[in-house]
């Protein structure tokens, strides 16, 4: 690790406000998914980059909380279970 990088703290499972504070204390920038504002409610259920990743100081860390902002969505959609119209 050089002076220009930092390890991303593990904030999964802690409150959103505390998690954002920990991210900021590490010299990083908390944000919500898809460029939304940082989460302010609920518990953090996901983060990207993950815990202990080495990133440049000032990098963004995307946080997902369980308070209405869904977690990471799968890249592949589930097949439809509805029948096609006849």
Secondary structure, 3 states (H helix, E strand, C coil): CCCCEEECCCCCCCEHHHHHHHHHHCCCEEECHHHCCCCCCCEEEEEECCCCCEEECCCEEEEEECCCCCCCCCCCCCCCCCCCCC
